[in-house]
Amino acid sequence: MIKTILIAGIGGFVGTVFRYLISRYVQITVASTFPWGTLIVNIVGSFLIGLFFGIAEKGTFMSPEWRLLLTVGFCGGFTTFSTFSNDALLLLENREVFRFVLYSGFSFFLSLMAVFLGRGLTKII
């Protein structure tokens, strides 16, 4: 269990550092109030988790430890949006359209509401 936690933690650390560096670079180089850095990180992270899962599904190309490091760890630290996107795609691949719509809708709107409530709470504290 400790080995698993360390593998995920190391990947998460590296993913978080990359997220910060990419977002910061975009923020410095692009003069815009639009969150380009976050958008780029979310799209790249979603692509990477798809790539990593695709490689892992091919068989012996990736050990379970590497899969954990790259998907849960790196992509999870880089952006949790990638995990959301992968889960949503799995629902579609399994032809669970109703669950896909519920999951996607709830994830977006409830998360947006949670951010709104969290920020609102900080204003009254």
Phi, psi and omega per residue, in radians:
M1 nan -0.718 -3.135
I2 -1.123 -0.705 3.128
K3 -1.061 -0.760 3.128
T4 -1.074 -0.776 3.130
I5 -1.110 -0.750 3.122
L6 -1.122 -0.724 3.124
I7 -1.083 -0.857 3.125
A8 -1.113 -0.699 -3.125
G9 -1.141 -0.722 3.113
I10 -1.130 -0.791 3.099
G11 -1.077 -0.718 3.117
G12 -1.105 -0.712 3.103
F13 -1.055 -0.851 -3.117
V14 -1.118 -0.747 3.115
G15 -1.086 -0.714 3.121
T16 -1.120 -0.753 3.116
V17 -1.080 -0.785 3.117
F18 -1.098 -0.719 3.105
R19 -1.021 -0.819 -3.136
Y20 -1.069 -0.851 -3.084
L21 -1.098 -0.779 3.142
I22 -1.161 -0.818 3.134
S23 -1.054 -0.743 3.141
R24 -1.139 -0.758 3.124
Y25 -1.048 -0.818 -3.136
V26 -1.130 -0.714 3.132
Q27 -1.057 -0.680 -3.120
I28 -1.296 -0.658 -3.011
T29 -1.582 -0.370 -3.111
V30 -1.973 2.057 3.133
A31 -1.496 1.602 -3.110
S32 -2.786 2.618 3.053
T33 -1.523 -0.151 3.088
F34 -1.242 2.399 -3.093
P35 -1.334 1.125 -3.118
W36 -1.030 -0.709 -3.123
G37 -1.035 -0.813 3.136
T38 -1.140 -0.735 3.123
L39 -1.061 -0.807 3.140
I40 -1.087 -0.785 3.130
V41 -1.072 -0.751 3.138
N42 -1.108 -0.734 -3.139
I43 -1.215 -0.796 3.123
V44 -1.103 -0.763 3.120
G45 -1.075 -0.701 3.108
S46 -1.147 -0.720 3.080
F47 -1.084 -0.791 -3.098
L48 -1.113 -0.740 -3.131
I49 -1.165 -0.590 3.048
G50 -1.132 -0.748 3.108
L51 -1.102 -0.833 -3.114
F52 -1.114 -0.754 3.111
F53 -1.160 -0.675 3.109
G54 -1.086 -0.746 3.100
I55 -1.130 -0.748 -3.129
A56 -1.104 -0.609 -3.134
E57 -1.263 -0.296 -3.133
K58 -1.232 -0.208 3.104
G59 2.161 -1.961 -2.987
T60 -1.665 0.235 -3.122
F61 -1.278 -0.385 -3.074
M62 -2.472 2.210 3.112
S63 -1.271 2.808 3.080
P64 -1.014 -0.572 3.124
E65 -1.169 -0.757 3.110
W66 -1.157 -0.682 3.101
R67 -1.060 -0.786 3.109
L68 -1.078 -0.824 -3.127
L69 -1.031 -0.805 -3.028
L70 -1.425 -0.638 -3.077
T71 -1.566 -1.121 -3.132
V72 -1.156 -0.798 -3.091
G73 -1.294 -1.317 -3.035
F74 -1.059 -0.960 -3.095
C75 -1.166 -0.611 3.084
G76 -1.129 -0.665 3.077
G77 -1.336 -0.590 -3.132
F78 -1.215 -0.822 3.091
T79 -2.936 2.214 3.062
T80 -1.298 -0.203 3.085
F81 -1.083 -0.551 3.123
S82 -1.124 -0.696 3.109
T83 -1.148 -0.769 3.075
F84 -0.985 -0.833 -3.105
S85 -1.097 -0.709 3.120
N86 -1.141 -0.782 3.114
D87 -1.055 -0.724 3.129
A88 -1.113 -0.750 3.116
L89 -1.100 -0.706 3.106
L90 -1.047 -0.706 3.090
L91 -1.085 -0.743 3.111
L92 -1.145 -0.733 3.130
E93 -1.083 -0.550 3.107
N94 -1.535 0.176 3.107
R95 1.022 0.589 3.094
E96 -1.744 1.164 -3.023
V97 -1.092 -0.761 -3.139
F98 -1.062 -0.812 3.106
R99 -1.135 -0.626 3.074
F100 -1.053 -0.827 -3.133
V101 -1.114 -0.785 3.113
L102 -1.080 -0.857 -3.111
Y103 -1.056 -0.852 -3.112
S104 -1.128 -0.822 -3.137
G105 -1.106 -0.863 3.125
F106 -1.087 -0.747 -3.125
S107 -1.042 -0.820 -3.100
F108 -1.224 -0.981 -3.010
F109 -1.243 -0.709 3.135
L110 -1.237 -0.613 3.077
S111 -1.188 -0.717 3.074
L112 -1.073 -0.751 3.105
M113 -1.134 -0.687 3.134
A114 -1.121 -0.711 3.083
V115 -1.111 -0.775 3.115
F116 -1.031 -0.811 -3.141
L117 -1.163 -0.715 3.105
G118 -1.081 -0.766 3.115
R119 -1.189 -0.658 3.086
G120 -1.104 -0.680 3.114
L121 -1.085 -0.652 3.136
T122 -1.167 -0.400 3.136
K123 -1.360 -0.427 -3.127
I124 -1.732 -0.125 3.120
I125 -1.520 nan nan
